[in-house]
Amino acid sequence: MNKKVILAYSGGLDTSVILKWLCNKGYEVVCYVADVGQREDFSAIKDKAIKTGASKVYIEDLKEEFVTDYIFAALRGNAIYEGRYFLGTAIARPLIAKRQVEIAEKEDTAIVAHGSTGKGNDQVRFELAYYALNPNIEVISPWKESEFLSEFKGRSDLINYAQKYGISVKASIEKSYSEDENLMHISHEAGILEDPLYRPYEDIFNWTVSPQKAPDVETILEIEFKDGYPIKVTNQNDGTIKENPLDLFIYLNEIGSRNGVGRVDMVENRFVGIKSRGIYETPGATILWAAHRDLEGIAMDKEVMRIRDMLSPKFSELIYNGFWFSPEMDFLFSAFEKSQEKIDGTVYLSVYKGNVTTHGRQSPVSLYDQDLSSMDVEGGYNALDSKGFIKIHAIRLKAHYLVLKNTMPYKWRKK
C-alpha cells in the first residue's frame, strides 16, 4: 500500500508540481486547501487537484476561526512586527497547520507536506506547528530535499514540468513577484520587488485604492470593544452596523480598501537571518489596531500598559518566527487575557485618504478623570505635593552628577 501524505495545496505552480512529484514517487496524496479568505475558485482548485493525481481533496472554511481565535488574539496583544508589519501571513500559518494535522489524524497518517521554500519564514512556521501539535509527525518539505532541488533549479523548471504533465498553471516566467492573500492582508514580494529602491507601480496593489484616488470625504466609524474584543462597528455616514466577528472584519477591510488605508512597504528581518523586502496591504487590521490601542489609553492602567508594551514586541516576534504553539506563547496569552479585562468602550475615528484618525473615545470603566487632568480645576490634586515628588526623583540625578564631575573632569570643565 502506498504511503498517504496530506499536502497543503493552493492550486498554484509550486504545490501543483509538488502534488504530481509526490504521486510520481509513489505516494497517495490527499490535498488540503485552507480557506482563510483568499479570493479563489475553490471548486476549480479541487478539480485541478483531482486531475493532477490527488486521491481526495479537503476544502476547509477557516475564516471565522481565523478572525476570532487568531486575528483578534493578535490584536489584544498589539502584535506588530518591527513596528510596521501586522503579521497577516504569519498569523494564518498556525491555523492552517493545525487543521492539516487534524486531517492527517482523520486520514490515519502521520505524513504531511508543504510547498514553502527553504529561504523563507513559512517553512519554519508550518513545521514548528506540526511538531508542536504532533511530535511524531513526518514532514516532507520538497524545497529542502536534494532530489527535488536537483530537478527544479527555478521557476522555469517548474513550468516545464507542469507542461510535461498537462498541469494548467497561471504562472509565467515573466511575472517574477509572488503574492500571498488571506482575510487579513495581501503581501507582495520577490522578483522585481527585491530591489529596495524599486518603487512598485500601482497595478501591484490590488486590494487598496491609491490614497490620491480615494474619496474626498471622511468615513466616520464607531468601533465598540468588550474585554479588548471588537464587538460592533457602526458607520455614521450611512448607518451600516456589523456585529458578527467575520462580517465586522470583512466590512473594515472594505472601508479601508476604498479609502487607501493599510499600505506598508518595508525591509524586514526574516527568522532565518535574511533581510526581505515586503509590500503589504492590510486595510481592516490597520483600522482595528488603531481603535483598540486608543481605547487602551483611557481604560488600561498605566503600569499594566507599560508591562504589556514590553511584552508586545516579543509576542510579535514569536508569531513571526512560528512559535504560536509554544509554552512561552501560552504564558503571553495568559498575561494579555488579564490585561484586556475591562478594555470596554467605543472609539470614534475618521478614515480618509490613507489615514485613520481617532477623534473620540469613551468607556464605562474609564480611568480618565477630567477634573483631575484639568489645568483649570484643582480636582482633589494638591500641587504642593509635587515638590516632594520631584525632590525624591532628583536624588539619583544629583548623585549621578557628582560621579560624573569627579570621574570625568574634562567633560565638566567650564569653557
KELONU-655956 format. One record per residue (C-alpha): z, y, x; residue in three letters. Coordinates in nm, 2 decimals, always signed. Layout:
zz | yy | xx | type
Z | Y | X | ala
...
This chain:
zz | yy | xx | type
+0.00 | +0.00 | +0.00 | met
-0.09 | +0.35 | +0.13 | asn
+0.19 | +0.58 | +0.21 | lys
+0.24 | +0.86 | -0.05 | lys
+0.27 | +1.22 | +0.06 | val
+0.34 | +1.53 | -0.16 | ile
+0.12 | +1.81 | -0.04 | leu
+0.20 | +2.18 | -0.11 | ala
-0.15 | +2.27 | -0.23 | tyr
-0.31 | +2.61 | -0.31 | ser
-0.67 | +2.52 | -0.35 | gly
-0.77 | +2.74 | -0.06 | gly
-0.96 | +2.64 | +0.25 | leu
-0.67 | +2.51 | +0.46 | asp
-0.50 | +2.29 | +0.21 | thr
-0.83 | +2.16 | +0.07 | ser
-0.93 | +2.04 | +0.41 | val
-0.58 | +1.90 | +0.48 | ile
-0.59 | +1.71 | +0.15 | leu
-0.92 | +1.54 | +0.25 | lys
-0.80 | +1.49 | +0.60 | trp
-0.49 | +1.31 | +0.48 | leu
-0.69 | +1.10 | +0.24 | cys
-0.92 | +1.00 | +0.53 | asn
-0.62 | +0.89 | +0.73 | lys
-0.52 | +0.65 | +0.45 | gly
-0.25 | +0.85 | +0.26 | tyr
-0.22 | +0.86 | -0.11 | glu
-0.19 | +1.24 | -0.17 | val
-0.01 | +1.39 | -0.46 | val
-0.08 | +1.76 | -0.48 | cys
+0.18 | +2.01 | -0.59 | tyr
+0.09 | +2.36 | -0.69 | val
+0.37 | +2.61 | -0.74 | ala
+0.30 | +2.89 | -0.99 | asp
+0.51 | +3.18 | -0.86 | val
+0.30 | +3.44 | -1.03 | gly
-0.02 | +3.43 | -0.83 | gln
-0.34 | +3.51 | -1.02 | arg
-0.52 | +3.18 | -1.01 | glu
-0.71 | +2.95 | -1.24 | asp
-0.47 | +2.65 | -1.22 | phe
-0.70 | +2.42 | -1.42 | ser
-0.98 | +2.48 | -1.17 | ala
-0.73 | +2.41 | -0.88 | ile
-0.62 | +2.09 | -1.04 | lys
-0.98 | +1.97 | -1.10 | asp
-1.07 | +2.06 | -0.74 | lys
-0.77 | +1.86 | -0.60 | ala
-0.87 | +1.55 | -0.80 | ile
-1.23 | +1.58 | -0.69 | lys
-1.12 | +1.62 | -0.33 | thr
-0.91 | +1.30 | -0.35 | gly
-0.57 | +1.37 | -0.49 | ala
-0.42 | +1.09 | -0.70 | ser
-0.22 | +1.32 | -0.91 | lys
-0.16 | +1.70 | -0.94 | val
+0.16 | +1.88 | -1.04 | tyr
+0.13 | +2.24 | -1.16 | ile
+0.48 | +2.37 | -1.18 | glu
+0.56 | +2.70 | -1.35 | asp
+0.84 | +2.85 | -1.14 | leu
+0.81 | +3.22 | -1.24 | lys
+1.12 | +3.25 | -1.45 | glu
+1.34 | +3.08 | -1.19 | glu
+1.17 | +3.29 | -0.91 | phe
+1.29 | +3.61 | -1.08 | val
+1.64 | +3.51 | -1.19 | thr
+1.75 | +3.29 | -0.90 | asp
+1.56 | +3.43 | -0.61 | tyr
+1.43 | +3.79 | -0.66 | ile
+1.75 | +3.91 | -0.84 | phe
+1.96 | +3.73 | -0.58 | ala
+1.79 | +3.92 | -0.30 | ala
+1.82 | +4.24 | -0.50 | leu
+2.20 | +4.21 | -0.53 | arg
+2.23 | +4.18 | -0.16 | gly
+1.99 | +4.47 | -0.09 | asn
+1.76 | +4.24 | +0.11 | ala
+1.51 | +4.45 | +0.31 | ile
+1.38 | +4.31 | +0.64 | tyr
+1.37 | +4.55 | +0.93 | glu
+1.43 | +4.84 | +0.69 | gly
+1.09 | +4.82 | +0.52 | arg
+0.98 | +4.47 | +0.41 | tyr
+1.10 | +4.34 | +0.07 | phe
+1.05 | +3.98 | +0.17 | leu
+0.81 | +3.88 | -0.10 | gly
+0.67 | +3.58 | +0.08 | thr
+0.99 | +3.47 | +0.24 | ala
+1.19 | +3.47 | -0.09 | ile
+0.94 | +3.24 | -0.26 | ala
+0.93 | +2.97 | +0.01 | arg
+1.27 | +2.81 | -0.06 | pro
+1.19 | +2.78 | -0.43 | leu
+0.85 | +2.62 | -0.36 | ile
+1.01 | +2.38 | -0.11 | ala
+1.29 | +2.29 | -0.34 | lys
+1.06 | +2.18 | -0.62 | arg
+0.84 | +1.99 | -0.37 | gln
+1.14 | +1.79 | -0.25 | val
+1.23 | +1.72 | -0.62 | glu
+0.87 | +1.59 | -0.69 | ile
+0.89 | +1.37 | -0.38 | ala
+1.21 | +1.21 | -0.52 | glu
+1.04 | +1.17 | -0.85 | lys
+0.74 | +1.01 | -0.69 | glu
+0.97 | +0.78 | -0.49 | asp
+0.85 | +0.91 | -0.15 | thr
+1.02 | +1.09 | +0.14 | ala
+0.70 | +1.24 | +0.29 | ile
+0.59 | +1.60 | +0.23 | val
+0.32 | +1.81 | +0.39 | ala
+0.22 | +2.17 | +0.40 | his
-0.06 | +2.38 | +0.55 | gly
+0.13 | +2.66 | +0.73 | ser
+0.02 | +2.74 | +1.08 | thr
+0.21 | +2.68 | +1.40 | gly
+0.24 | +3.05 | +1.48 | lys
+0.38 | +3.18 | +1.15 | gly
+0.70 | +3.21 | +0.97 | asn
+0.62 | +2.98 | +0.67 | asp
+0.63 | +2.66 | +0.87 | gln
+0.99 | +2.73 | +0.96 | val
+1.08 | +2.84 | +0.61 | arg
+0.93 | +2.53 | +0.44 | phe
+1.06 | +2.28 | +0.69 | glu
+1.42 | +2.41 | +0.72 | leu
+1.43 | +2.40 | +0.34 | ala
+1.30 | +2.04 | +0.33 | tyr
+1.56 | +1.92 | +0.58 | tyr
+1.84 | +2.11 | +0.41 | ala
+1.76 | +1.95 | +0.08 | leu
+1.68 | +1.60 | +0.21 | asn
+1.79 | +1.52 | +0.56 | pro
+1.58 | +1.20 | +0.56 | asn
+1.25 | +1.38 | +0.47 | ile
+0.94 | +1.32 | +0.68 | glu
+0.73 | +1.63 | +0.73 | val
+0.36 | +1.63 | +0.80 | ile
+0.25 | +1.96 | +0.94 | ser
-0.12 | +1.93 | +1.05 | pro
-0.13 | +2.26 | +1.23 | trp
+0.12 | +2.12 | +1.47 | lys
-0.04 | +1.78 | +1.52 | glu
-0.26 | +1.72 | +1.83 | ser
-0.51 | +1.51 | +1.63 | glu
-0.57 | +1.78 | +1.38 | phe
-0.58 | +2.06 | +1.63 | leu
-0.84 | +1.88 | +1.84 | ser
-1.06 | +1.85 | +1.54 | glu
-1.01 | +2.20 | +1.40 | phe
-1.02 | +2.49 | +1.65 | lys
-1.06 | +2.76 | +1.39 | gly
-1.19 | +2.88 | +1.06 | arg
-1.55 | +2.78 | +1.12 | ser
-1.45 | +2.42 | +1.18 | asp
-1.26 | +2.41 | +0.85 | leu
-1.56 | +2.55 | +0.67 | ile
-1.79 | +2.30 | +0.83 | asn
-1.56 | +2.01 | +0.74 | tyr
-1.54 | +2.13 | +0.38 | ala
-1.91 | +2.15 | +0.36 | gln
-1.95 | +1.80 | +0.51 | lys
-1.73 | +1.65 | +0.23 | tyr
-1.86 | +1.87 | -0.05 | gly
-1.54 | +2.07 | -0.09 | ile
-1.62 | +2.40 | -0.25 | ser
-1.44 | +2.69 | -0.09 | val
-1.45 | +3.07 | -0.14 | lys
-1.37 | +3.14 | +0.22 | ala
-1.64 | +3.27 | +0.45 | ser
-1.64 | +3.32 | +0.83 | ile
-1.70 | +3.70 | +0.76 | glu
-1.37 | +3.76 | +0.58 | lys
-1.11 | +3.74 | +0.85 | ser
-0.79 | +3.86 | +0.70 | tyr
-0.56 | +3.64 | +0.48 | ser
-0.36 | +3.72 | +0.17 | glu
-0.05 | +3.57 | +0.00 | asp
+0.03 | +3.66 | -0.36 | glu
+0.32 | +3.59 | -0.59 | asn
+0.50 | +3.77 | -0.87 | leu
+0.69 | +3.98 | -0.62 | met
+0.41 | +4.11 | -0.39 | his
+0.08 | +4.05 | -0.22 | ile
+0.05 | +4.05 | +0.15 | ser
-0.25 | +4.11 | +0.38 | his
-0.25 | +4.01 | +0.74 | glu
-0.45 | +3.87 | +1.03 | ala
-0.82 | +3.92 | +1.13 | gly
-0.92 | +4.28 | +1.14 | ile
-0.57 | +4.39 | +1.04 | leu
-0.43 | +4.25 | +1.37 | glu
-0.53 | +4.58 | +1.53 | asp
-0.23 | +4.80 | +1.47 | pro
-0.45 | +5.11 | +1.49 | leu
-0.69 | +4.99 | +1.22 | tyr
-0.65 | +5.19 | +0.90 | arg
-0.71 | +4.95 | +0.61 | pro
-0.99 | +5.05 | +0.37 | tyr
-0.89 | +5.10 | +0.01 | glu
-1.06 | +4.77 | -0.10 | asp
-0.79 | +4.58 | +0.08 | ile
-0.53 | +4.70 | -0.17 | phe
-0.59 | +4.50 | -0.49 | asn
-0.25 | +4.55 | -0.67 | trp
-0.18 | +4.92 | -0.63 | thr
-0.39 | +5.22 | -0.70 | val
-0.41 | +5.48 | -0.43 | ser
-0.14 | +5.74 | -0.48 | pro
-0.41 | +6.01 | -0.46 | gln
-0.58 | +5.85 | -0.77 | lys
-0.26 | +5.77 | -0.96 | ala
-0.20 | +5.95 | -1.29 | pro
-0.09 | +6.31 | -1.26 | asp
+0.21 | +6.25 | -1.50 | val
+0.56 | +6.11 | -1.44 | glu
+0.67 | +5.78 | -1.59 | thr
+1.04 | +5.82 | -1.68 | ile
+1.23 | +5.49 | -1.68 | leu
+1.58 | +5.38 | -1.77 | glu
+1.70 | +5.07 | -1.59 | ile
+2.02 | +4.91 | -1.71 | glu
+2.23 | +4.67 | -1.50 | phe
+2.52 | +4.43 | -1.56 | lys
+2.71 | +4.29 | -1.26 | asp
+2.41 | +4.40 | -1.04 | gly
+2.15 | +4.22 | -1.26 | tyr
+1.88 | +4.43 | -1.43 | pro
+1.91 | +4.35 | -1.80 | ile
+1.69 | +4.62 | -1.97 | lys
+1.41 | +4.86 | -1.88 | val
+1.31 | +5.14 | -2.12 | thr
+1.00 | +5.36 | -2.07 | asn
+1.10 | +5.70 | -2.20 | gln
+0.73 | +5.81 | -2.22 | asn
+0.62 | +5.56 | -2.48 | asp
+0.94 | +5.37 | -2.59 | gly
+0.85 | +5.04 | -2.43 | thr
+1.15 | +4.81 | -2.39 | ile
+1.18 | +4.50 | -2.18 | lys
+1.49 | +4.28 | -2.16 | glu
+1.37 | +3.92 | -2.07 | asn
+1.40 | +3.90 | -1.69 | pro
+1.05 | +3.78 | -1.63 | leu
+0.89 | +4.03 | -1.87 | asp
+1.11 | +4.30 | -1.72 | leu
+0.99 | +4.23 | -1.37 | phe
+0.62 | +4.20 | -1.47 | ile
+0.65 | +4.53 | -1.65 | tyr
+0.79 | +4.71 | -1.35 | leu
+0.50 | +4.56 | -1.14 | asn
+0.26 | +4.72 | -1.39 | glu
+0.43 | +5.06 | -1.38 | ile
+0.45 | +5.06 | -1.00 | gly
+0.09 | +4.94 | -0.95 | ser
-0.07 | +5.20 | -1.16 | arg
+0.14 | +5.47 | -1.00 | asn
+0.06 | +5.37 | -0.64 | gly
+0.42 | +5.25 | -0.56 | val
+0.52 | +4.99 | -0.31 | gly
+0.27 | +5.01 | -0.02 | arg
+0.40 | +4.92 | +0.32 | val
+0.21 | +4.89 | +0.65 | asp
+0.43 | +4.77 | +0.94 | met
+0.46 | +4.57 | +1.26 | val
+0.74 | +4.32 | +1.22 | glu
+0.91 | +4.06 | +1.43 | asn
+0.84 | +3.70 | +1.34 | arg
+1.11 | +3.44 | +1.38 | phe
+0.90 | +3.26 | +1.64 | val
+0.91 | +3.57 | +1.87 | gly
+0.56 | +3.71 | +1.79 | ile
+0.51 | +4.06 | +1.66 | lys
+0.29 | +4.07 | +1.35 | ser
+0.12 | +4.35 | +1.15 | arg
+0.15 | +4.31 | +0.78 | gly
+0.04 | +4.52 | +0.48 | ile
+0.24 | +4.47 | +0.16 | tyr
+0.21 | +4.58 | -0.20 | glu
+0.55 | +4.54 | -0.37 | thr
+0.55 | +4.77 | -0.67 | pro
+0.81 | +4.63 | -0.91 | gly
+1.07 | +4.55 | -0.65 | ala
+1.04 | +4.89 | -0.49 | thr
+1.14 | +5.05 | -0.82 | ile
+1.41 | +4.80 | -0.89 | leu
+1.57 | +4.82 | -0.54 | trp
+1.58 | +5.20 | -0.56 | ala
+1.76 | +5.19 | -0.90 | ala
+2.01 | +4.92 | -0.80 | his
+2.10 | +5.10 | -0.48 | arg
+2.16 | +5.42 | -0.66 | asp
+2.38 | +5.26 | -0.92 | leu
+2.60 | +5.12 | -0.65 | glu
+2.66 | +5.47 | -0.53 | gly
+2.86 | +5.55 | -0.84 | ile
+3.00 | +5.21 | -0.92 | ala
+3.09 | +5.04 | -0.59 | met
+3.40 | +5.10 | -0.38 | asp
+3.33 | +5.28 | -0.05 | lys
+3.48 | +5.01 | +0.18 | glu
+3.32 | +4.73 | -0.02 | val
+2.98 | +4.91 | +0.02 | met
+3.03 | +4.96 | +0.40 | arg
+3.10 | +4.59 | +0.45 | ile
+2.82 | +4.48 | +0.22 | arg
+2.58 | +4.71 | +0.40 | asp
+2.68 | +4.54 | +0.73 | met
+2.60 | +4.20 | +0.58 | leu
+2.27 | +4.30 | +0.42 | ser
+2.06 | +4.31 | +0.75 | pro
+2.19 | +3.96 | +0.83 | lys
+2.11 | +3.84 | +0.48 | phe
+1.76 | +3.98 | +0.51 | ser
+1.72 | +3.81 | +0.85 | glu
+1.83 | +3.47 | +0.71 | leu
+1.58 | +3.50 | +0.42 | ile
+1.30 | +3.59 | +0.66 | tyr
+1.38 | +3.31 | +0.90 | asn
+1.41 | +3.04 | +0.64 | gly
+1.78 | +2.98 | +0.61 | phe
+1.81 | +3.02 | +0.23 | trp
+1.98 | +2.68 | +0.20 | phe
+2.25 | +2.71 | +0.47 | ser
+2.63 | +2.74 | +0.49 | pro
+2.61 | +3.10 | +0.61 | glu
+2.39 | +3.19 | +0.32 | met
+2.64 | +3.03 | +0.08 | asp
+2.91 | +3.25 | +0.24 | phe
+2.70 | +3.56 | +0.19 | leu
+2.61 | +3.48 | -0.17 | phe
+2.98 | +3.44 | -0.25 | ser
+3.05 | +3.78 | -0.09 | ala
+2.77 | +3.95 | -0.27 | phe
+2.88 | +3.80 | -0.60 | glu
+3.22 | +3.97 | -0.56 | lys
+3.06 | +4.30 | -0.45 | ser
+2.85 | +4.31 | -0.76 | gln
+3.13 | +4.28 | -1.01 | glu
+3.12 | +4.58 | -1.24 | lys
+2.79 | +4.72 | -1.09 | ile
+2.72 | +4.82 | -1.45 | asp
+2.53 | +5.11 | -1.59 | gly
+2.20 | +5.28 | -1.63 | thr
+1.98 | +5.46 | -1.37 | val
+1.72 | +5.72 | -1.48 | tyr
+1.42 | +5.76 | -1.25 | leu
+1.07 | +5.91 | -1.22 | ser
+0.77 | +5.71 | -1.09 | val
+0.50 | +5.94 | -0.97 | tyr
+0.21 | +5.91 | -0.73 | lys
+0.37 | +5.66 | -0.49 | gly
+0.72 | +5.79 | -0.53 | asn
+1.03 | +5.66 | -0.70 | val
+1.28 | +5.94 | -0.75 | thr
+1.62 | +5.89 | -0.91 | thr
+1.74 | +6.18 | -1.12 | his
+2.04 | +6.05 | -1.30 | gly
+2.29 | +5.76 | -1.33 | arg
+2.58 | +5.66 | -1.55 | gln
+2.83 | +5.38 | -1.55 | ser
+3.12 | +5.27 | -1.78 | pro
+3.32 | +5.19 | -1.47 | val
+3.21 | +5.49 | -1.26 | ser
+3.43 | +5.57 | -0.96 | leu
+3.29 | +5.92 | -0.96 | tyr
+3.54 | +6.19 | -1.07 | asp
+3.36 | +6.51 | -1.14 | gln
+3.67 | +6.73 | -1.13 | asp
+3.78 | +6.57 | -0.80 | leu
+3.44 | +6.63 | -0.65 | ser
+3.40 | +6.98 | -0.77 | ser
+3.43 | +7.28 | -0.54 | met
+3.54 | +7.49 | -0.83 | asp
+3.81 | +7.27 | -0.98 | val
+4.12 | +7.15 | -0.79 | glu
+4.13 | +6.83 | -1.00 | gly
+4.45 | +6.69 | -0.85 | gly
+4.34 | +6.73 | -0.49 | tyr
+4.56 | +6.93 | -0.26 | asn
+4.35 | +7.09 | +0.01 | ala
+4.66 | +7.14 | +0.23 | leu
+4.68 | +6.76 | +0.27 | asp
+4.36 | +6.78 | +0.48 | ser
+4.55 | +6.94 | +0.76 | lys
+4.74 | +6.63 | +0.84 | gly
+4.44 | +6.41 | +0.77 | phe
+4.23 | +6.59 | +1.02 | ile
+4.51 | +6.61 | +1.29 | lys
+4.56 | +6.23 | +1.27 | ile
+4.19 | +6.16 | +1.32 | his
+4.17 | +6.41 | +1.60 | ala
+4.44 | +6.23 | +1.81 | ile
+4.19 | +5.98 | +1.97 | arg
+3.93 | +6.26 | +2.02 | leu
+4.18 | +6.46 | +2.22 | lys
+4.27 | +6.16 | +2.43 | ala
+3.90 | +6.09 | +2.49 | his
+3.85 | +6.44 | +2.61 | tyr
+4.13 | +6.42 | +2.86 | leu
+4.00 | +6.09 | +3.00 | val
+3.65 | +6.24 | +3.05 | leu
+3.79 | +6.55 | +3.20 | lys
+3.99 | +6.36 | +3.46 | asn
+3.74 | +6.09 | +3.55 | thr
+3.41 | +6.29 | +3.52 | met
+3.50 | +6.63 | +3.66 | pro
+3.14 | +6.74 | +3.72 | tyr
+3.05 | +6.70 | +3.36 | lys
+3.32 | +6.93 | +3.25 | trp
+3.29 | +7.19 | +3.53 | arg
+3.21 | +7.53 | +3.39 | lys
+2.89 | +7.69 | +3.50 | lys
